[in-house]
């Protein structure tokens, strides 16, 4: 990952406005579009300490995550009163395991991740600058089994009006990044003038989108 200190500093200073204290409503509404089965192995990249992990673990036998910040991973287990087994891996990572959950700490690009059937990406692609997205998508696709699916959440706004992260990833870019696969837009929520990104940040537009990628 480029500039890992940026994210380490965010967690160390508890500047984590990107973290949701509840399960993402978009996950609840659209997860069934992936046609999930109990035995499907699920992966959540750049997972932080999201509540979505618990929701997914209640529905699947294997949920795998990777997160750069050890603070985030330790906080996740502590806040849920889980006592994980912690295993050092190849000198660069640690694996935290508890029941259905397995979370690697460290770089997404070097973590020894297992093959999965479904990916849930709410905050990974939009956390990466444009120069890293192609490599991220290639690694992500390499982890998917044949017939794998991705539920992807993105943001769309005029990038020059606000510095990321989270970054804007347009529909054209989503289609380009996954051009070899079936891409379906499931949802687009266009913000009105009462949205904080409009009236506080002065953005001319702001939308949240949900995509289903089928490989």
C-alpha positions in Angstrom: 0.0 0.0 0.0 1.2 3.5 -0.8 1.3 5.9 2.1 0.4 3.4 4.9 1.3 6.0 7.5 -1.8 8.0 6.4 -4.1 5.2 7.5 -2.1 4.3 10.6 -2.3 7.9 11.7 -6.1 8.0 11.1 -6.6 5.0 13.4 -4.0 6.2 16.0 -5.8 9.6 16.3 -9.3 8.0 16.1 -10.1 10.1 13.0 -12.3 7.5 11.5 -15.3 9.3 10.1 -15.5 6.6 7.4 -16.4 4.0 10.1 -20.1 3.2 10.5 -21.3 2.2 14.0 -24.0 0.0 12.5 -24.3 -2.5 9.7 -24.4 -0.8 6.4 -28.0 -0.7 5.2 -26.8 -1.2 1.6 -25.3 -4.5 2.6 -28.5 -5.6 4.2 -30.6 -4.6 1.2 -28.4 -5.9 -1.6 -26.5 -8.9 -0.3 -29.0 -11.3 -1.7 -28.2 -10.0 -5.2 -25.0 -12.1 -4.8 -27.1 -15.2 -4.4 -25.2 -16.1 -1.2 -25.0 -19.6 0.3 -24.0 -20.5 3.8 -20.9 -22.3 2.4 -19.8 -19.4 0.3 -16.5 -17.9 1.5 -16.6 -14.2 1.9 -13.9 -11.6 1.8 -14.0 -8.0 3.0 -10.9 -6.0 1.9 -9.7 -3.1 4.0 -12.3 -4.0 6.5 -11.4 -1.8 9.4 -13.5 -2.7 12.4 -16.8 -2.7 10.4 -20.0 -4.2 12.0 -20.6 -5.7 8.6 -18.1 -8.5 9.5 -20.4 -9.7 12.3 -23.5 -9.6 10.0 -21.7 -11.6 7.4 -20.3 -14.1 9.9 -23.9 -14.8 11.0 -24.7 -15.9 7.5 -21.6 -17.6 6.3 -19.2 -20.3 7.5 -16.1 -18.4 6.5 -15.6 -14.6 6.5 -12.1 -13.3 5.7 -10.8 -9.7 6.1 -7.6 -7.8 5.7 -6.8 -4.5 7.4 -3.7 -2.4 7.4 -4.2 -1.1 11.0 -3.6 -3.4 13.9 -5.4 -0.9 16.1 -8.6 -1.4 14.0 -8.4 -5.2 14.2 -7.7 -5.3 17.9 -10.5 -2.8 18.5 -13.0 -5.0 16.5 -12.4 -8.1 18.6 -12.3 -6.1 21.9 -15.5 -4.3 21.2 -17.3 -7.5 20.5 -15.7 -9.3 23.5 -14.2 -11.9 21.1 -10.9 -13.5 22.1 -9.1 -14.5 18.8 -6.2 -16.8 18.2 -3.4 -14.6 16.9 -0.9 -16.3 14.5 2.2 -14.5 13.1 2.5 -15.0 9.3 5.7 -14.7 7.2 7.0 -11.8 9.3 4.7 -9.2 7.7 1.2 -10.1 8.9 -0.8 -11.5 11.8 -3.8 -13.6 11.4 -6.6 -13.1 14.0 -9.1 -16.0 14.1 -12.3 -16.4 16.0 -15.0 -18.9 14.9 -16.1 -18.0 11.3 -13.9 -14.8 11.2 -10.3 -14.6 10.0 -8.7 -11.2 9.7 -5.1 -10.5 8.5 -3.3 -7.4 9.6 -1.0 -5.7 7.1 -0.9 -4.9 3.4 -3.7 -6.2 1.1 -1.2 -6.8 -1.7 1.1 -9.2 0.3 -1.3 -10.9 2.8 -1.6 -14.7 2.1 -5.3 -14.6 1.4 -7.3 -17.6 0.6 -9.6 -18.1 -2.4 -13.2 -16.8 -1.8 -16.6 -16.9 -3.5 -17.9 -13.5 -2.8 -16.2 -10.1 -2.1 -17.9 -7.3 -0.2 -16.1 -4.0 -0.9 -17.7 -0.9 0.8 -14.6 1.1 1.6 -11.6 -0.4 -0.3 -11.7 0.7 -3.9 -12.8 4.3 -2.9 -9.9 4.5 -0.4 -7.3 4.0 -3.1 -5.9 6.7 -5.5 -6.5 6.2 -9.2 -3.0 4.9 -9.7 -3.5 1.9 -7.5 -7.0 0.8 -8.5 -6.1 -1.4 -11.5 -3.6 -3.4 -9.4 -6.1 -3.7 -6.6 -8.8 -5.0 -8.9 -6.4 -7.5 -10.5 -5.5 -8.9 -7.1 -9.1 -9.0 -6.0 -10.2 -10.9 -9.1 -7.3 -13.3 -8.6 -8.8 -14.3 -5.2 -12.2 -15.2 -6.6 -13.2 -18.7 -7.5 -14.9 -19.4 -10.8 -18.3 -17.8 -10.8 -17.4 -15.4 -8.0 -19.3 -12.3 -7.3 -18.4 -8.8 -5.9 -20.8 -6.4 -4.2 -19.1 -3.1 -4.6 -20.1 0.3 -3.1 -18.7 3.5 -4.7 -19.0 7.2 -4.5 -19.5 9.6 -7.4 -18.7 13.3 -7.2 -16.5 15.9 -8.9 -13.0 14.9 -7.7 -11.6 18.4 -8.1 -14.2 19.7 -5.7 -13.0 17.6 -2.7 -9.7 15.8 -2.0 -10.1 12.1 -1.2 -10.1 9.7 0.4 -12.8 8.6 0.0 -12.2 9.1 -3.7 -14.8 9.4 -6.5 -15.0 6.3 -8.8 -17.3 7.0 -11.7 -19.5 4.5 -13.4 -17.2 4.6 -16.5 -14.2 3.7 -14.3 -16.1 0.8 -12.6 -17.0 -0.6 -16.1 -13.4 -0.2 -17.3 -11.9 -1.8 -14.2 -14.2 -4.9 -14.6 -14.5 -4.8 -18.3 -14.0 -8.6 -18.7 -17.0 -9.3 -16.4 -20.7 -8.7 -16.0 -21.3 -5.3 -14.3 -24.7 -4.3 -13.0 -25.6 -1.1 -11.2 -28.0 -2.0 -8.5 -28.5 1.3 -6.8 -27.7 5.0 -7.1 -28.6 7.4 -4.3 -28.3 11.0 -5.5 -27.8 13.5 -2.6 -30.0 16.5 -2.3 -29.1 20.0 -0.9 -29.6 18.7 2.7 -26.8 16.2 2.5 -23.6 17.3 4.4 -21.4 16.7 1.3 -23.5 19.3 -0.5 -24.2 22.0 2.1 -21.0 21.6 4.1 -18.4 20.7 1.5 -20.1 22.6 -1.3 -20.1 19.8 -3.8 -22.1 20.2 -7.0 -23.2 16.5 -6.8 -22.7 13.5 -4.6 -24.0 10.0 -5.1 -23.5 6.6 -3.5 -23.7 3.6 -5.9 -23.9 -0.2 -5.5 -22.6 -2.6 -8.1 -22.8 -6.3 -8.7 -19.8 -7.8 -10.5 -20.2 -11.3 -11.8 -17.0 -13.2 -12.9 
